[in-house]
Every structure is written in C-alpha cells, then in structure tokens.
Amino acid sequence: MKRSTIILALMVVSSFAYAVTYGQLTGTYRIGGKTFYDPPEEEPQNTHIYIQLTGSTAKDMYNVMDVKPQYDICADNGSKTKTIGEMQCTRSADGKDYRCWFGVDLKRQKITHGVVC
C-alpha cells in the first residue's frame, strides 16, 4: 500500500513538472483575402486570417525572436522592429508597448505578412 501511494505521488508531482503553462492571448484579428490592403473586388475575402497580438503576448514573441531589432522606419518614432519571415513584432521606443502582426493562409496553412508596412 505504501509503495503504490509513493508511486502515485511521484507520478502526480512529475506531471506538474512537465505541465505547460499557457498565457492569455490579447489582440485582434480579421478575416480577409490574399491581398492584405486594398484588395481587388473579385478576390474572395475568406481565405486568410490576419492577427495583431498586443500586450504580454506580443512582448513574449518579440523577446524570443532571435534577430537584431531594426529601427521602425514606418512608425519613425524610435520603435524597434524584429522580423522573421512574414512575422513582425515591434517594441515602442519607451519599451512599454509591444505589437506583433502576421497572417495565416487558411487553405495552405502558411504564415503570411499581416501588416502593410
């Protein structure tokens, strides 16, 4: 009896050690077509999802992007931007605000660009 209790306790403790913690997502999204900005009239507008993450979600993504930040020429306000492939994250000049943008081509299940500039 004691042995089975110890084994059960070890299993429970080890399951907590390997548990993954999920955070709350913050941001916005929209469904659209392939052309992110000013799409042609005949283009289907249900093929992509465009996502803007904010707050701690965007901060965490910015911090794990293993690339050198670049001056954000679009904002031109001291912000720094990191880009990997089609994914882009920006940190405000004062380091208080973070935003990330990307899109997902739903049919092909591929990451696409999610911001104009």
Order of alpha helices (4+ residues) and beta strands (2+ residues): alpha-beta-beta-alpha-beta-beta-beta-beta-beta
